[in-house]
Amino acid sequence: MSSPTAQLNTNTSRAREQHWRGAYTHSTQATQEVVEPADKKDNGPDKVKGGKKGPASKGGFVRPSHFLSLPLARIHSTHPALHEHIAHLTRAFLASQPPIEGLDKSIIITGVRMHLTLGVMPLRSEKKDGAGGERLEEKLVEESGRQDASPQPPIASSKTQEGPGESAQANEPTLIGEPASVSQGHQKPLKTPSEALAHLQSLRSQIREFVLNEKLQVALGAVEVMKVRRRKVKGERVEATNPQKEDEDEDEDEESEPDEAPTDPTAASIAGTPSAEIAHPGDVEVVEMADVLYVSIPESDPLNAPVWALGRMIHQSFKDAGFITETRPLKLHLTIVNTSHRQPKSRNRRPIQFSYSAMKQVMASVQPPDLPPEALPRPRATVREQMDEGPVKAALAGGLPASASLEPKSGAETSAANPQKPVHEVANSKSLWTDFGIWNISSVELWVMGSRDAEGRYVSLGGVELPPKDTELAGDAREGSV
């Protein structure tokens, strides 16, 4: 027969377990984040059904759940020629012999998911309506006006298809965010997806001024990489020369912006090779490892002045309104390889990096296919005519606030530094992949981070066409006159 003390301890333990289970199950109604006991092992915060990790956080940081996107892969923005052009390179990576260290098909971004990110944000789930019990978020496409952007697939819900390895556990709550939680250390309730979409649509008139009543175009530059980690390889011995600190929260979401300057393709470095290619045990090589490979959007190209100006205006507006809380400056880029998507996941929380050194060898030996006619640069006179009017000219002349200025951030290339420099000058003489052409962008949209629809695309909650239609602007005027 157990003693009263033992019985009390047992009851206390059961009560504690029930408390934590209840707190986790009802986290959608909590007013502050739930912290698991130290002895309770957990694989991380809640996950959005069909999405990335949810808003549970460390030290007041709330994980993003949605992001603003300039799509290169929606129904009216799809560019099969661009997707095939990039796939020509990624297929060469996969076919490389010996195999590129750390490369796997699962970390290559498919064409239907390609986009430029304008900012990420943590948003809470909409309140349920009493009739059907469905989140209002699942009805946003119909209620907010499907005509505002390209036709969209159904909104992410418990029935939305998930990517490999992204399925949430059956007993986990389906969350986009918490009703009230900390954001970057401040006790502020998170905003909702409908509020974010409404704010985006309120910017139609400003957006139209930036795109000058024409389709927004983006000139894609060279392949670059961020967060390079160099290591010395001597025979069978591997020594990291600048190892990054192990951090379970360091995984880079595809939608997130880089938090440090990309590797300069022109910088002098030792071209490393996979360890399997080292001929003599005494040889020492330096291998460059990385997590993210992307196509740059050069600020030095005048063709990109409108997209950078528009991106900064929207990004700053969402910051001022409290949607975007991170402080990193906007860095437009088109991700093509990201280790955070590796399947199956690594047992340790840190992604396995790929050999950028080996990829550089492929890019120096594989000839890119010819770009299609629609991807070739426009005549320079046309560009200059665009620069002579509207907010783009004002931005170049310093007429816009610093937050919306076209002036590049520290370390970025500028045309002023070398006005005679060709727009598409080869940045790395060893790489043949330095120009991916010019493409139209037909909308700016709000997407659910990590989601997948039936076609494998991100789920869009709606957005604004580029340029906005006259009927949309007339609707805004009527609303303002009420």
FENJO-V163207 format. One record per helix or strand. SS is the DSSP state (~ for helix, > for strand). FROM is the first residue (numbers start at 1). TO is the last residue. If there is no record, write none. Layout:
SS/FROM/TO, SS/FROM/TO
//
This chain:
~/4/25, ~/27/29, >/47/47, >/53/53, >/57/58, >/61/62, >/66/71, ~/80/95, ~/105/107, >/108/108, ~/111/113, >/115/121, >/124/124, >/128/128, >/135/135, ~/136/143, ~/146/148, >/181/183, >/186/188, >/192/192, ~/193/201, ~/204/211, >/216/220, >/223/226, >/229/234, >/237/240, ~/275/277, >/284/290, >/292/296, ~/302/320, >/333/338, ~/339/341, >/354/355, ~/356/365, ~/373/375, ~/380/387, ~/390/396, ~/402/404, ~/416/418, >/437/441, >/443/448, >/460/465, ~/470/481
//
